[in-house]
């Protein structure tokens, strides 16, 4: 009897602790989701778990559509700005063009971050200019800015035009037929060709060879797998878990592929003294003095 009583007490203690934790979590989450109300900023009523975004695991459209819908809602009601919640985190959305202009020009020093975290040690490709903040962002931007001058961008324009030729030929192949034209696939192939040619100096031939290695890895970057959806969910709902467990947002396989590609291109161009009107040449010229 004594053992049963002890087990029963232990069960109730665990149950009471669990209920208390859930109660405190809900109370804290609800308080977090009053942030915009306390700041007197227009907002949209959030759900307790996901805020103003759909469940990232089951969503068919993604976060960009959640933000676009919120923007349209604020604009429809005549608000110059508004606030939403990504899970429990407040996110500010400017609507007025004057505000947006000030953010991009006059007050940019206060808005250089996107609220995402980079982990260069375990996930090197996450340390890109979109994810970095503060001094790290300033350092990388100062390195990249000379590569994207108007003159160098104009230099790449002819390469971009060349990439449009196979796209037009592909579209012409559908003329006069009853076949459906998937504009998403066409634009994805065109974008792959442009990035491959302008950034790496590689002719991907996505329209003629849709199964090429470059196309395959390009698709994997944006592939909405269950694993990726869970990582995105944790990145927004519990970013501290990423710091604790150091999980990758960019799969190791993809990182190794692009690292190998860049290294092989740099080695080849250095050994053969090859020049090409693309980003890689502009980068070598600006930073490596080659």
N, C-alpha and C positions, 0 to 999 in steps of 0.2 A: 504493500500500500504506500509505503514511504517513497519508494522509487517512482511509482505512478504519479504521486503528488508532485514530486520534483520535476518529472517530465512535463506534467501539465503546466506547472508554473513557468518552466523554461519556454514552453510553447507560447503561453500568453505574453511573456516578456518579449519574445521575438516578434509576435504578432503586433503587440502594442508599439514596439519600436518601429516596425514597418509602417503602421498606420500613421504614427507621428511624423515619420520621414515624408510620407506622401502628402500629409497635411501641410507640412512646412514647405515642401516643394511647390505645391499648388499656390499657397499663400505668397511665396516669394515670386513665382512666375507671374501671378496676377499683378503684383506690385510693379514688377519690371515692365509689364505691358500697360502701365499708366504713365509711362515716361512722357509721351507726347501730350497727353492730357495735362500733366503737371507743367509742361512748357508752353501750354496754350497754343499748340500747333495742330492744325487739322490732321485727322488720322482716320483710319478705317478699323472698325472693330476686328480684333484678331481672334483666332482660335487659340485655345490654351496651349496645345502642343506645337503647332507649326506657325503660329502667328498669322501673317498675311500671305504665306506661301503654301502651295499644295504639298501633300506628302511627297518628298523627293523620290521615294522608292516606287510609288505607283503613278506619279505624274506623267502624262503623255507629252507635255509641252515644255516643262523646264522653268527655271527661275526667271529667265529673261521675260517670259510672258506674264509671270506674276507681277513683276515690277512695271511692265508696260501697262497692264490692266490698272494698277494703282495710279500710275501717271495719268492715264485717260480719265480716271475717276476724279482726281483732283482738278484736272483741267476742265472737265464738264461742269463742276460746281464752282468754277471761277476762282479757285485758290491759287495763289502764287507759289505755294510750296506745300508740302505735306509730309507726314511721317508714317512709316509702316514698321512691321516687326518681322524679322527673319528668325523664326522660332521666338526666342525671348529678347533678341538684340534689336535695338531701335536703329532704323535706317532712314535718313533724311532724303527726300526727293524734291529737287528744285523743279519748278514748272515755268516760271516767268523767264523770258529770254534775257532780261536785264540781269537777273540773279545768276543765270548760267554764264553769261559773259564775264561778270565779275569773278566768278569762281575760276574760270579758265585763264583769266588774265591778272586782274588786280589782286585778288585774294587767293591765288593758287597755292601759296605757301602753306595755307591752312587746310587744303583739300587734296593733298597729293596721295593719300592712302585710299585703298579700296576695302579695308577691313579684313583682308586676307593675310595669312601668315606664310612666310617662307622658311624652309628648313634646309639650308645649303649643305649641311653635313650628311643628312640621310636622304635628301631629295634635291640634288643640285639644280635640276631644271625648274624647280618651284621658285628658285631665287631669280625670277625674271622681273622686268621693270613694272609689270602689272601688279605683282604681289608685294614688292619691296616698299618700304616706307622710310621716312626720315633721311638720315645721312647716307644710308645704303642706297636709297633711291636716287638721291642727288649725285652720288658718285657714278652709278651706272648710267644715269641720264647724261652726265657730262662726257662720258666715254662714247655714247651712242649718237649724241646730237650732231657731231661733225659728219657722221656717216649719212645723215638724212638731210643734207642741205638741198636747196631747190635745184642746184646744178647737178648734183649726183642723182637726184630723183628723175630729172629730165633725161639723164644718161640711160636710165633703166627703162624709159618709156618705150623705146623701139623693141626691147625684149618682150615687154607686156603685149605690144601689138602683135608680135609674131605668135604669141600664145593664143591669140584670138582666132587665128586661121583654122587650126584643126577643130575648134569649137563650131565655127560657121559651117565647115564641111560636114560635121556630124549632124547639125541641125538641118542642113540641106538634104541629108539622106532621108529625113522624115517627110519632106515635102511631097505632096501628092499621094501619100499613103494613109492608111487608117490606123497606123500605130500611135499609141499614146506617147507623149513627150514628157518625160519626168524632168522638170526644170531644176529640181533640187539636185539630182544626180549630175546634170549638165554643169551647174554652177560649182558643185563640189569638184568635179574633174577640172574645170577651168581654173579654179582657185589653186588646186594642187599643182597644175602646170605652171601657173604664175609664181607661186612660192618656190617651187623647185628650180625654175629658171632664174628668177630675179634674186633669190637669196643664195642658192647653192650652185647655180650654173649647171644644173642637171636637166636634161630633156626627159621629162617623165612620160610623155606620150600617153596620158591617162585615157584619151578617147580611143586610141588604137590598142592599148594594152592595159585594160582596167584591173588586171591581176598582178601588175608589177609590184615590186617590193616597196617602192616609195609610196604608191597609192595605198597599199595594204596598211602600212604604218600610219599614214595620214588619216585613214579611217579609224584606226584604233585609238588615236588621240581623243576623238570625240564620240567614240562608241559608248552608248548609254547602257553599260553592263550593270548588273546588280551590285557588283563590287564597287564600281565607281559611284553609283547612287548612294550607297551606304557611306562612302568616304565624304561625299559632298554633304550629306546629312550631318555627319559628325563635325565637319569643318564649320558649319554654321550653327548647329544646335549645341555642340560641346567642343569648341576649339581647344580647350585645355587638354582633351584626350589626345589630340595630335601631338602636343608637346610631350605628354607622358609616354605614349607608346611609339612615337616617331614613325608613324605609318606614312607611306608614300602616296602622293596624289598622282604622280607620274610613274607608271609601271617601269620596273627596271629594264625590261625588254625594249621598251620604246626609248628610254634614255640611252641605252647601249647602242641602239641603231643610229640615232642622230649624232651621238658622240663619234661613232666610227665614221659616219659620212663626212662630218666637218673635218675631222683629222685627216682623212684620206684626201679630201679636196685641197686642204692647205699644203699637205706634203707634196701632192702632185704639182700644184701650181708653183711651189717654190723650186722644186727640182727641174721642172720644164720651163720655168719663167713664162707661164701662161697668164695672159690678161684677158678679162672679159667684163663687159658692162653690167655688173651685178653687185649685189650687196657684199658678197664675199670679197670681191676685188676692192671695193671702197673701204671695207674694214681693214684689209691687209695694208692698204695704202696709207690709211689714217693712223693706225695703231701699231703696225709692225714695221712701218717705214719701207715697205717692199714695193 
